[in-house]
Amino acid sequence: MASSSSTVTTTTVNGTTRLTGLSSGIDVDSIVEQLMTAEKTKLNKLNQQSQLLEWKQEAYRDIISDVQTFSNTYFNVSSSSSITRKSTFQAFSVTSSSSAVTASYTSEATAGSHTVAVSQLAAAASRQTNGRFSKDIEGTSAAGYSSAAGKSFVITVDGTDYTVDLDDDVSTYSDIQDAIDTAVGEGKITVSEDGSGVLTIAAADDSGVQVVSVSDSDSDSALSALGLEDGMSNRIATTDTLEELADSLASSFDFDTDGQVALSINGVSFTFDKDTTLDEMMEEINDSDAGVMLAYDELSDQLVLTADQTGAGNTLSVTETGSSFLTAALSESTAGADAKLTVDGVSLTRSSNTVTVDGITYTLNKLTTDDVSINVTQDVDTVYDNINSFVDAYNELISTLNSKLSEEYDSDYPPLTDDQKAEMSDDAIASWEEKAKTGLLARDSTLRSFLSSMRNALIDSVSGLSTTLTGIGITTGTYDEKGKLYIDEDKLKTAIQDNPEGVMNLFTKTSSSYPGTTTVRKLSVSDRAVRYKEEGIAYRIYDILQDNISTISDSRGNKGLLLEKAGTENDTSESDNMLSEQLAAIQDRIGKEEDRLDDKEDQLYEQYTTLETYINTMNSQLSALSSYLSSSS
């Protein structure tokens, strides 16, 4: 709050009244501002220290992010590019002389040729309808030929619509047959009549016709006169309820005394009400643990229950209590069968049509009359590309690290204060801060140790292996290139072709004493030394990466060295790290210094307020005295 008179301005700040008028002729605000600017030197330095720590933490976290990406791409076993996986070094081209048998390779495969003969395919046990599942088209009442005379209806045969026109003198089912033959063609559809005069329309035997339905041609259709209904078909609808299906199936079935279908498939019990649709029944059975698939094939008009697994040992057990839906509909059984084959002259029996032998997976599609030749050849180019990709990424990472280590810090470009920024353009600020951030990680001991460890991991021999990185054509450049790797393409491809297992083991060999990846953070120094000697390049570098970026604590309770120093997002180290602690300490000092400066500013204004008050009082007294003397004279 501020008030003023002709000579004095009164301002209240934080409960302190300041008089900053012109009684003294002194610009109090300007003087206090200048004095406080001098006082802020320590605060500015603290803010600069805080800014440098923030920038340094950001620089470390950029490095951590790069290392994490490198690790996730080339050292995570779930990554297709991981050099810890044997499959990265085992690429093959697999060909087959016949589509009857196809093949692929696994991580245990080796180059070579194989012969395969198939005498029996594996099959799943099944139960299916014996004959047709659905009724033919049957009328609901006796045909009234005279009422149908001169009218028409539509018959649909395997998706094609035909209009059936009836003569004016139609009088028997034979006349209906003639009209359908005229529309559709002879020998495709049969028409019959029972003793009650009810019509049946069906696909003719051996005609090849599958699905038949009838529908109204117009509002004055012949169907109702013939005792037929619009939409009748020789195929059930899976959207029909069980109660509706009871009148539509070729074989009748019963509900139990509760009006339900109660059944058990492979020991799993099911109960279905009359209003359950066939779709709902199939879905429930198929989603259960019964290990079967129930399906309706409209083309063949078959309801089929099939075991999920092939093989003679996988049987189907279906029982019903009180009802007879599935037992009536699935009256024909087919036993499961094992596959019988010969691979390289050795006879095999398997429950599946997918058979893996010595790293080669054979898929049996048909029976064979002659041996099928399977050729497995080393895919040198793919393996080379996998290694080359890793080398490129490694070179990119160490280039980033080396550039940060070799940058020079220029103390002539400290972080800018707020007052300095206020006098500069945005471009000038950006240019200044770019220089101010340069060299913050110069000669950093953690990063230098990290780089040195990775270089040694590439150079040191692997216990039990004669293969070396240099021996397969991967070497380091000159000293000033600081560990950059170079590939002799011809030499590496030759090594992949001639010694694929040696190349693979050089990278993927695991420690026999301390295998795996989950325990490495808990090993002692001596245990780590043993593990290091026994493992290949990939696992050595993996261990080194974990030393620096692991979010798992080691035996001393510490996370990766870089995380301990700067932390990483989405981890407890994000706030629990050395630089964050230093920043918190600096912020605490900044807060205290800001409080001191506030007190100092209040003190200065109090002093000048006292001075202004005194001078204002004196001026008032002088004015009164002058006025008195003037009146006396």
C-alpha positions as CSV (number, residue, x, y, z in Angstrom):
1,M,0.0,0.0,0.0
2,A,1.3,3.5,-0.9
3,S,0.2,7.1,0.0
4,S,1.8,10.4,-0.8
5,S,1.9,14.1,0.1
6,S,3.6,16.9,-1.6
7,T,7.0,15.9,-0.2
8,V,6.8,12.3,1.0
9,T,5.7,9.0,-0.5
10,T,4.8,6.3,2.0
11,T,5.0,2.6,1.0
12,T,4.4,-0.5,3.1
13,V,6.3,-3.7,2.1
14,N,6.1,-6.9,4.2
15,G,4.8,-4.9,7.1
16,T,7.6,-2.3,7.0
17,T,6.7,1.3,6.2
18,R,9.1,3.1,3.9
19,L,9.2,6.9,3.4
20,T,10.9,7.6,0.1
21,G,9.9,11.2,-0.6
22,L,12.0,14.1,-1.7
23,S,12.5,15.9,1.6
24,S,16.1,15.0,1.6
25,G,16.5,15.4,-2.1
26,I,17.9,11.8,-2.2
27,D,16.6,9.1,-4.6
28,V,16.2,6.4,-2.0
29,D,14.9,3.7,-4.3
30,S,17.8,4.1,-6.7
31,I,20.4,4.1,-3.9
32,V,18.9,1.0,-2.3
33,E,18.7,-0.7,-5.6
34,Q,22.4,0.0,-6.2
35,L,23.4,-1.1,-2.8
36,M,21.4,-4.3,-3.1
37,T,23.0,-5.1,-6.5
38,A,26.3,-5.1,-4.8
39,E,24.9,-7.3,-2.0
40,K,23.6,-9.8,-4.6
41,T,27.0,-11.0,-5.7
42,K,26.9,-14.0,-3.4
43,L,23.4,-14.9,-4.4
44,N,24.3,-14.6,-8.1
45,K,27.2,-17.0,-7.6
46,L,25.0,-19.5,-5.8
47,N,22.4,-19.3,-8.6
48,Q,25.2,-19.8,-11.1
49,Q,26.5,-22.8,-9.2
50,S,22.9,-24.2,-9.1
51,Q,22.5,-23.7,-12.9
52,L,25.8,-25.4,-13.6
53,L,24.7,-28.4,-11.5
54,E,21.4,-28.6,-13.4
55,W,23.1,-28.4,-16.7
56,K,25.6,-31.0,-15.6
57,Q,22.8,-33.3,-14.5
58,E,21.1,-32.8,-17.8
59,A,24.3,-33.7,-19.7
60,Y,24.7,-36.9,-17.6
61,R,21.1,-37.9,-18.2
62,D,21.5,-37.4,-22.0
63,I,24.5,-39.8,-21.8
64,I,22.5,-42.2,-19.6
65,S,19.6,-42.1,-22.2
66,D,22.0,-42.9,-25.0
67,V,23.6,-45.8,-23.1
68,Q,20.1,-47.1,-22.1
69,T,19.1,-47.1,-25.8
70,F,22.3,-48.9,-26.8
71,S,21.8,-51.5,-24.0
72,N,18.1,-52.1,-24.8
73,T,18.8,-52.6,-28.5
74,Y,21.9,-54.8,-28.3
75,F,21.9,-56.4,-24.9
76,N,18.3,-57.1,-24.0
77,V,17.5,-60.7,-24.8
78,S,14.0,-59.8,-26.0
79,S,15.5,-57.5,-28.7
80,S,15.9,-59.0,-32.2
81,S,19.2,-57.1,-32.4
82,S,20.6,-58.4,-29.2
83,I,24.2,-59.7,-29.5
84,T,23.7,-61.8,-26.4
85,R,21.4,-64.1,-28.4
86,K,22.8,-67.0,-30.3
87,S,20.2,-66.5,-33.0
88,T,21.8,-63.2,-33.9
89,F,24.8,-65.1,-35.2
90,Q,22.9,-68.1,-36.6
91,A,21.1,-67.0,-39.6
92,F,20.3,-69.6,-42.2
93,S,18.6,-70.0,-45.5
94,V,16.3,-73.1,-45.6
95,T,14.9,-74.5,-48.8
96,S,12.7,-77.5,-49.5
97,S,12.3,-79.5,-52.7
98,S,8.5,-80.0,-52.0
99,S,5.7,-78.1,-50.5
100,A,4.7,-81.4,-48.7
101,V,7.4,-80.5,-46.1
102,T,8.5,-77.0,-45.2
103,A,11.3,-76.2,-42.7
104,S,12.7,-73.4,-40.5
105,Y,15.7,-73.2,-38.2
106,T,16.1,-72.7,-34.4
107,S,19.1,-71.5,-32.4
108,E,20.5,-75.0,-32.3
109,A,20.6,-75.4,-36.1
110,T,23.8,-76.0,-38.2
111,A,24.3,-75.9,-41.9
112,G,23.6,-79.1,-43.8
113,S,21.3,-81.2,-45.9
114,H,18.5,-83.5,-44.7
115,T,15.9,-85.9,-46.2
116,V,12.3,-86.2,-44.9
117,A,9.6,-88.7,-45.9
118,V,6.0,-88.6,-44.5
119,S,3.9,-91.7,-44.3
120,Q,1.2,-90.4,-42.0
121,L,0.1,-86.9,-40.9
122,A,-0.9,-86.2,-37.3
123,A,-4.6,-85.6,-36.9
124,A,-6.8,-84.4,-34.0
125,A,-9.6,-86.6,-32.6
126,S,-13.0,-85.3,-33.7
127,R,-16.7,-86.0,-33.6
128,Q,-19.0,-84.9,-36.3
129,T,-22.5,-85.2,-37.8
130,N,-23.2,-88.5,-39.6
131,G,-24.9,-87.1,-42.7
132,R,-26.6,-83.7,-42.7
133,F,-27.0,-81.6,-39.5
134,S,-30.0,-79.6,-40.9
135,K,-33.4,-80.7,-42.3
136,D,-34.3,-80.1,-45.9
137,I,-36.9,-77.4,-46.5
138,E,-40.2,-78.8,-45.1
139,G,-43.6,-77.2,-45.4
140,T,-45.6,-76.5,-42.3
141,S,-48.9,-77.4,-43.8
142,A,-50.3,-79.1,-46.9
143,A,-49.8,-77.4,-50.2
144,G,-52.8,-75.6,-51.7
145,Y,-52.0,-75.9,-55.4
146,S,-55.0,-74.1,-56.7
147,S,-54.2,-71.1,-54.4
148,A,-50.6,-71.1,-55.7
149,A,-51.6,-71.2,-59.4
150,G,-50.2,-68.4,-61.5
151,K,-48.0,-67.1,-58.7
152,S,-44.3,-67.2,-58.1
153,F,-41.5,-67.5,-55.5
154,V,-37.8,-67.2,-55.3
155,I,-35.4,-70.1,-54.8
156,T,-31.8,-69.4,-53.9
157,V,-29.2,-72.0,-54.9
158,D,-25.7,-71.6,-53.5
159,G,-26.1,-67.8,-53.5
160,T,-27.9,-67.4,-56.8
161,D,-31.5,-66.3,-56.9
162,Y,-34.0,-67.8,-59.4
163,T,-37.7,-66.8,-59.8
164,V,-40.0,-69.8,-60.0
165,D,-43.2,-69.1,-62.0
166,L,-46.1,-71.5,-61.5
167,D,-48.6,-72.3,-64.3
168,D,-52.2,-71.4,-63.9
169,D,-53.1,-75.1,-63.9
170,V,-50.6,-76.3,-61.3
171,S,-52.1,-79.1,-59.3
172,T,-49.4,-81.5,-58.0
173,Y,-45.9,-81.4,-56.5
174,S,-44.7,-82.7,-59.9
175,D,-45.8,-79.4,-61.4
176,I,-43.7,-77.6,-58.7
177,Q,-40.7,-79.8,-59.7
178,D,-41.2,-78.8,-63.4
179,A,-41.4,-75.1,-62.5
180,I,-38.2,-75.3,-60.4
181,D,-36.4,-77.3,-63.1
182,T,-37.3,-74.6,-65.7
183,A,-35.9,-71.9,-63.4
184,V,-32.8,-73.6,-62.0
185,G,-32.1,-76.4,-64.4
186,E,-32.9,-80.1,-64.2
187,G,-31.2,-82.4,-61.7
188,K,-30.4,-79.8,-59.1
189,I,-33.4,-79.6,-56.8
190,T,-35.9,-82.3,-55.8
191,V,-39.5,-81.8,-54.7
192,S,-41.4,-84.5,-52.8
193,E,-44.7,-84.7,-51.0
194,D,-45.7,-86.8,-47.9
195,G,-49.0,-88.5,-47.3
196,S,-50.4,-85.4,-45.8
197,G,-49.6,-83.2,-48.8
198,V,-46.7,-81.4,-47.1
199,L,-43.9,-80.5,-49.6
200,T,-40.2,-81.1,-49.1
201,I,-37.6,-79.2,-51.2
202,A,-34.0,-80.6,-51.2
203,A,-30.7,-80.5,-53.1
204,A,-30.6,-83.4,-55.5
205,D,-28.1,-86.2,-54.7
206,D,-24.8,-85.9,-56.5
207,S,-25.9,-82.5,-57.9
208,G,-23.2,-80.6,-56.2
209,V,-25.8,-78.2,-54.8
210,Q,-25.2,-77.2,-51.2
211,V,-27.3,-74.4,-49.8
212,V,-30.9,-73.9,-50.8
213,S,-33.5,-71.4,-49.5
214,V,-36.9,-70.0,-50.5
215,S,-38.3,-66.5,-50.2
216,D,-41.2,-64.4,-51.3
217,S,-41.0,-62.9,-54.8
218,D,-43.6,-60.2,-54.0
219,S,-46.6,-59.5,-51.7
220,D,-48.7,-62.2,-53.6
221,S,-46.1,-64.9,-53.3
222,A,-46.9,-68.6,-53.8
223,L,-45.0,-69.7,-50.7
224,S,-47.8,-69.4,-48.1
225,A,-50.2,-71.3,-50.5
226,L,-47.7,-74.1,-50.8
227,G,-47.3,-74.4,-47.0
228,L,-43.8,-72.8,-47.0
229,E,-42.5,-69.8,-45.2
230,D,-40.3,-66.9,-46.4
231,G,-36.6,-67.6,-45.5
232,M,-36.8,-71.4,-45.1
233,S,-33.5,-73.0,-45.8
234,N,-31.8,-76.4,-45.8
235,R,-29.2,-74.9,-43.4
236,I,-29.7,-74.0,-39.8
237,A,-28.8,-70.5,-38.6
238,T,-26.3,-70.4,-35.8
239,T,-28.2,-67.5,-34.3
240,D,-31.2,-69.8,-33.7
241,T,-31.8,-70.9,-30.1
242,L,-31.6,-74.5,-29.1
243,E,-35.4,-74.5,-28.8
244,E,-35.7,-73.3,-32.4
245,L,-33.1,-75.8,-33.6
246,A,-35.1,-78.7,-32.2
247,D,-37.4,-78.3,-35.2
248,S,-34.7,-77.6,-37.7
249,L,-32.2,-80.5,-37.3
250,A,-32.1,-83.7,-39.3
251,S,-31.7,-85.7,-36.1
252,S,-34.1,-84.9,-33.2
253,F,-32.8,-84.4,-29.7
254,D,-34.2,-84.1,-26.2
255,F,-33.8,-81.5,-23.4
256,D,-33.5,-82.8,-19.8
257,T,-36.3,-82.6,-17.3
258,D,-35.2,-79.0,-16.5
259,G,-35.5,-78.0,-20.1
260,Q,-31.8,-77.7,-20.6
261,V,-28.9,-79.3,-22.4
262,A,-26.4,-80.7,-19.8
263,L,-23.2,-82.1,-21.1
264,S,-19.5,-82.8,-20.2
265,I,-16.6,-82.5,-22.6
266,N,-13.2,-83.9,-21.5
267,G,-14.4,-83.6,-17.9
268,V,-15.6,-79.9,-18.2
269,S,-19.3,-79.5,-17.5
270,F,-21.7,-77.2,-19.4
271,T,-25.4,-76.4,-19.0
272,F,-27.4,-74.5,-21.7
273,D,-30.9,-73.2,-21.5
274,K,-33.4,-73.5,-24.4
275,D,-32.9,-69.8,-25.2
276,T,-29.2,-70.2,-25.7
277,T,-28.2,-69.7,-29.3
278,L,-25.9,-72.2,-31.1
279,D,-23.3,-69.3,-31.5
280,E,-23.4,-68.8,-27.7
281,M,-23.0,-72.5,-27.0
282,M,-20.0,-72.8,-29.4
283,E,-18.3,-69.7,-27.9
284,E,-18.7,-70.9,-24.3
285,I,-17.3,-74.3,-25.2
286,N,-14.5,-73.0,-27.3
287,D,-13.4,-70.5,-24.6
288,S,-13.4,-73.2,-21.9
289,D,-10.6,-75.4,-20.6
290,A,-12.1,-78.4,-22.4
291,G,-9.4,-78.2,-25.1
292,V,-11.8,-78.5,-28.0
293,M,-13.2,-76.4,-30.9
294,L,-17.0,-76.8,-31.7
295,A,-17.8,-75.3,-35.1
296,Y,-20.6,-75.4,-37.7
297,D,-19.6,-75.7,-41.4
298,E,-22.5,-74.3,-43.5
299,L,-21.1,-75.5,-46.7
300,S,-20.9,-79.2,-45.7
301,D,-23.8,-78.8,-43.2
302,Q,-21.7,-80.5,-40.5
303,L,-21.4,-79.8,-36.7
304,V,-17.8,-80.8,-35.8
305,L,-16.1,-81.0,-32.4
306,T,-12.3,-81.2,-32.7
307,A,-9.6,-81.6,-30.1
308,D,-7.2,-78.7,-29.9
309,Q,-4.2,-81.0,-29.9
310,T,-3.3,-83.5,-32.6
311,G,-2.0,-87.0,-31.8
312,A,-3.3,-90.4,-30.9
313,G,-3.1,-89.7,-27.2
314,N,-5.5,-86.7,-27.4
315,T,-9.0,-88.2,-27.2
316,L,-12.4,-86.7,-27.0
317,S,-14.9,-87.6,-24.3
318,V,-18.5,-86.3,-24.7
319,T,-21.4,-87.3,-22.3
320,E,-24.8,-85.9,-21.7
321,T,-27.1,-86.3,-18.7
322,G,-30.8,-86.3,-19.5
323,S,-30.4,-84.4,-22.8
324,S,-29.1,-85.6,-26.2
325,F,-28.1,-82.6,-28.3
326,L,-24.4,-83.3,-28.9
327,T,-24.6,-87.0,-28.6
328,A,-27.3,-87.0,-31.4
329,A,-25.6,-84.4,-33.5
330,L,-22.0,-85.8,-33.2
331,S,-22.7,-89.5,-33.8
332,E,-19.6,-90.1,-35.9
333,S,-16.1,-90.3,-34.3
334,T,-12.6,-90.0,-35.8
335,A,-9.7,-91.0,-33.6
336,G,-6.6,-88.8,-33.3
337,A,-3.5,-89.9,-35.1
338,D,0.3,-89.4,-34.7
339,A,2.5,-88.2,-37.5
340,K,4.9,-90.8,-38.9
341,L,8.0,-89.7,-40.7
342,T,11.6,-90.5,-41.5
343,V,14.3,-87.9,-41.1
344,D,17.8,-88.7,-42.5
345,G,16.8,-92.4,-42.4
346,V,15.6,-92.4,-38.8
347,S,11.9,-93.3,-38.3
348,L,10.0,-91.0,-35.9
349,T,6.5,-90.8,-34.5
350,R,5.2,-87.5,-33.2
351,S,1.9,-86.2,-32.0
352,S,2.2,-83.0,-34.0
353,N,2.8,-82.2,-37.7
354,T,5.5,-79.8,-36.5
355,V,8.6,-81.7,-35.6
356,T,12.0,-80.3,-34.5
357,V,15.1,-82.4,-35.0
358,D,18.7,-81.1,-34.4
359,G,17.7,-77.4,-34.6
360,I,15.5,-77.8,-37.8
361,T,11.7,-77.5,-37.4
362,Y,9.9,-79.5,-40.1
363,T,6.2,-78.7,-40.9
364,L,4.4,-81.7,-42.4
365,N,1.8,-80.6,-44.9
366,K,1.1,-83.7,-47.1
367,L,2.1,-87.4,-47.4
368,T,5.1,-87.9,-49.6
369,T,5.9,-90.6,-52.2
370,D,9.6,-89.6,-52.4
371,D,12.1,-88.2,-50.0
372,V,11.9,-84.4,-49.6
373,S,15.3,-82.6,-49.6
374,I,15.8,-79.9,-47.0
375,N,18.9,-77.7,-47.4
376,V,20.2,-75.4,-44.6
377,T,22.9,-73.0,-45.7
378,Q,24.7,-70.3,-43.6
379,D,23.2,-66.8,-44.3
380,V,26.5,-64.9,-44.1
381,D,25.1,-61.5,-45.1
382,T,22.5,-61.4,-42.4
383,V,25.0,-62.3,-39.6
384,Y,27.4,-59.8,-41.0
385,D,24.7,-57.1,-41.0
386,N,23.9,-57.9,-37.4
387,I,27.5,-57.5,-36.3
388,N,28.0,-54.4,-38.4
389,S,24.9,-52.8,-36.9
390,F,26.3,-53.3,-33.4
391,V,29.7,-51.9,-34.4
392,D,28.1,-48.8,-35.9
393,A,26.1,-48.2,-32.7
394,Y,29.1,-48.8,-30.5
395,N,31.2,-46.3,-32.5
396,E,28.4,-43.8,-32.3
397,L,28.2,-44.2,-28.5
398,I,31.9,-43.9,-27.8
399,S,32.1,-40.9,-30.2
400,T,29.5,-39.1,-28.1
401,L,31.3,-40.0,-24.9
402,N,34.7,-39.0,-26.3
403,S,33.4,-35.7,-27.5
404,K,32.0,-34.8,-24.1
405,L,35.3,-35.8,-22.4
406,S,37.4,-33.7,-24.8
407,E,35.4,-30.5,-24.6
408,E,37.1,-27.6,-22.9
409,Y,35.2,-25.6,-20.3
410,D,35.4,-21.9,-20.8
411,S,35.0,-20.0,-17.5
412,D,34.5,-16.8,-19.4
413,Y,31.0,-18.0,-20.1
414,P,29.4,-18.6,-16.7
415,P,25.6,-18.9,-16.4
416,L,23.8,-15.6,-17.0
417,T,22.1,-13.8,-14.1
418,D,18.5,-12.6,-14.5
419,D,19.7,-9.0,-14.8
420,Q,22.1,-10.0,-17.6
421,K,19.4,-11.8,-19.5
422,A,17.1,-8.8,-19.3
423,E,19.6,-6.8,-21.4
424,M,20.2,-9.5,-24.0
425,S,18.2,-10.9,-27.0
426,D,16.9,-14.5,-27.1
427,D,19.5,-15.4,-29.7
428,A,22.3,-13.9,-27.7
429,I,21.2,-15.8,-24.6
430,A,21.0,-19.1,-26.5
431,S,24.5,-18.6,-28.0
432,W,25.9,-17.7,-24.6
433,E,24.3,-20.7,-22.9
434,E,25.5,-23.1,-25.6
435,K,29.1,-22.0,-24.8
436,A,28.4,-22.1,-21.0
437,K,27.2,-25.7,-21.2
438,T,30.3,-26.8,-23.2
439,G,32.9,-28.9,-21.3
440,L,30.8,-29.7,-18.2
441,L,31.8,-33.4,-18.5
442,A,35.4,-32.7,-19.6
443,R,37.8,-35.4,-18.3
444,D,35.0,-37.0,-16.2
445,S,36.5,-39.9,-14.4
446,T,33.3,-42.0,-14.4
447,L,32.9,-41.7,-18.2
448,R,36.6,-42.3,-18.8
449,S,36.5,-45.5,-16.7
450,F,33.3,-46.6,-18.6
451,L,35.0,-46.2,-22.0
452,S,38.2,-47.9,-20.8
453,S,36.3,-50.9,-19.5
454,M,34.4,-51.4,-22.8
455,R,37.6,-51.1,-24.8
456,N,39.3,-53.8,-22.6
457,A,36.3,-56.0,-22.9
458,L,36.7,-56.1,-26.7
459,I,40.5,-56.7,-26.6
460,D,40.9,-59.2,-23.7
461,S,40.8,-62.9,-24.7
462,V,37.9,-65.1,-23.7
463,S,38.9,-68.1,-21.6
464,G,38.7,-71.3,-23.6
465,L,38.4,-69.6,-27.0
466,S,41.0,-69.1,-29.7
467,T,38.8,-66.8,-31.6
468,T,39.5,-63.1,-31.1
469,L,37.9,-59.9,-32.4
470,T,41.0,-59.1,-34.4
471,G,41.1,-62.6,-35.8
472,I,37.6,-62.2,-37.3
473,G,38.4,-58.9,-38.9
474,I,37.3,-56.3,-36.3
475,T,40.1,-53.9,-35.2
476,T,40.5,-50.5,-33.5
477,G,41.7,-47.4,-35.3
478,T,44.6,-45.2,-34.4
479,Y,45.2,-43.8,-30.9
480,D,43.6,-40.4,-31.7
481,E,40.4,-42.3,-32.8
482,K,39.9,-43.3,-29.2
483,G,38.7,-46.9,-29.6
484,K,36.7,-46.7,-32.8
485,L,36.1,-50.1,-34.4
486,Y,36.7,-51.0,-38.1
487,I,35.5,-54.0,-39.9
488,D,37.3,-55.9,-42.6
489,E,34.2,-57.1,-44.5
490,D,35.9,-59.9,-46.4
491,K,37.7,-61.2,-43.4
492,L,34.6,-61.1,-41.2
493,K,32.4,-62.8,-43.8
494,T,35.0,-65.5,-44.2
495,A,35.0,-66.1,-40.5
496,I,31.2,-66.3,-40.4
497,Q,31.2,-68.8,-43.2
498,D,34.1,-71.0,-42.0
499,N,33.8,-70.7,-38.3
500,P,30.2,-69.7,-37.4
501,E,30.3,-71.3,-34.0
502,G,33.6,-69.6,-33.1
503,V,32.2,-66.2,-34.1
504,M,29.0,-66.8,-32.1
505,N,30.8,-68.0,-29.0
506,L,33.2,-65.0,-29.1
507,F,30.1,-62.8,-28.4
508,T,27.6,-65.0,-26.6
509,K,29.7,-67.3,-24.4
510,T,28.4,-67.3,-20.9
511,S,30.3,-67.8,-17.6
512,S,30.1,-71.4,-16.4
513,S,30.8,-70.3,-12.8
514,Y,28.4,-67.4,-12.7
515,P,26.0,-67.6,-15.7
516,G,22.9,-65.5,-16.4
517,T,22.2,-61.8,-16.0
518,T,20.1,-61.4,-12.9
519,T,22.9,-62.1,-10.3
520,V,25.7,-60.0,-11.8
521,R,24.9,-57.0,-9.6
522,K,25.3,-59.0,-6.4
523,L,28.7,-60.6,-7.3
524,S,31.8,-59.8,-5.3
525,V,34.8,-58.2,-7.0
526,S,36.6,-61.6,-7.2
527,D,33.5,-63.4,-8.5
528,R,33.1,-60.7,-11.2
529,A,36.7,-61.2,-12.2
530,V,36.1,-64.9,-12.7
531,R,32.9,-64.2,-14.6
532,Y,34.7,-61.7,-16.8
533,K,37.4,-64.1,-18.0
534,E,34.8,-66.8,-18.8
535,E,32.3,-64.8,-20.7
536,G,32.2,-63.5,-24.3
537,I,32.2,-59.9,-25.5
538,A,28.5,-59.4,-25.3
539,Y,28.1,-60.4,-21.7
540,R,31.2,-58.5,-20.7
541,I,29.8,-55.3,-22.2
542,Y,26.4,-56.1,-20.7
543,D,28.0,-56.3,-17.2
544,I,29.9,-53.0,-17.8
545,L,26.6,-51.3,-18.9
546,Q,24.9,-52.5,-15.8
547,D,27.8,-51.2,-13.6
548,N,26.8,-47.8,-15.0
549,I,23.1,-47.7,-15.7
550,S,21.5,-50.5,-13.7
551,T,18.4,-49.6,-11.6
552,I,19.1,-52.7,-9.5
553,S,21.3,-52.1,-6.4
554,D,24.5,-54.1,-6.0
555,S,25.7,-55.9,-2.9
556,R,26.6,-52.5,-1.3
557,G,23.2,-51.0,-2.1
558,N,24.3,-48.8,-5.0
559,K,22.7,-48.5,-8.4
560,G,24.7,-47.9,-11.6
561,L,27.5,-45.4,-11.2
562,L,25.9,-42.9,-13.6
563,L,22.6,-43.2,-11.9
564,E,24.2,-42.7,-8.5
565,K,25.7,-39.5,-9.9
566,A,22.8,-38.0,-11.9
567,G,19.8,-40.3,-11.7
568,T,17.3,-41.2,-14.4
569,E,13.6,-40.7,-15.0
570,N,11.0,-43.1,-13.7
571,D,13.3,-44.5,-11.1
572,T,14.0,-43.7,-7.4
573,S,17.4,-42.4,-8.5
574,E,15.6,-39.5,-10.3
575,S,15.7,-37.6,-7.0
576,D,18.1,-39.8,-5.0
577,N,21.5,-39.1,-6.5
578,M,24.6,-37.0,-5.8
579,L,23.8,-34.1,-8.1
580,S,20.3,-33.8,-6.8
581,E,21.6,-33.7,-3.3
582,Q,24.1,-31.0,-4.2
583,L,21.3,-29.0,-5.9
584,A,19.1,-29.3,-2.8
585,A,22.0,-28.1,-0.6
586,I,22.6,-25.1,-3.0
587,Q,18.9,-24.3,-3.0
588,D,18.9,-24.3,0.8
589,R,21.8,-21.8,0.8
590,I,20.0,-19.7,-1.9
591,G,16.9,-19.5,0.3
592,K,18.9,-18.4,3.3
593,E,20.8,-15.8,1.2
594,E,17.5,-14.5,-0.2
595,D,16.2,-14.1,3.3
596,R,19.4,-12.2,4.3
597,L,19.0,-9.9,1.3
598,D,15.3,-9.2,2.2
599,D,16.4,-8.3,5.7
600,K,19.2,-6.1,4.4
601,E,16.9,-4.3,2.0
602,D,14.4,-3.7,4.9
603,Q,17.3,-2.4,7.0
604,L,18.4,0.1,4.4
605,Y,14.8,1.4,3.9
606,E,14.4,1.7,7.6
607,Q,17.5,3.9,7.8
608,Y,16.4,6.1,4.9
609,T,12.9,6.3,6.4
610,T,14.4,7.6,9.6
611,L,16.4,10.1,7.7
612,E,13.4,11.2,5.6
613,T,11.2,11.5,8.8
614,Y,13.9,13.6,10.5
615,I,14.4,15.9,7.5
616,N,10.7,16.3,7.0
617,T,10.2,17.3,10.6
618,M,13.1,19.8,10.4
619,N,11.6,21.3,7.2
620,S,8.2,21.7,9.0
621,Q,9.8,23.4,11.9
622,L,11.9,25.7,9.7
623,S,8.8,26.5,7.7
624,A,6.9,27.4,10.9
625,L,9.8,29.5,12.2
626,S,10.1,31.3,8.9
627,S,6.4,32.0,9.0
628,Y,6.5,33.3,12.5
629,L,9.5,35.6,11.8
630,S,7.8,37.0,8.8
631,S,4.6,37.9,10.7
632,S,6.6,39.5,13.6
633,S,8.4,41.8,11.3
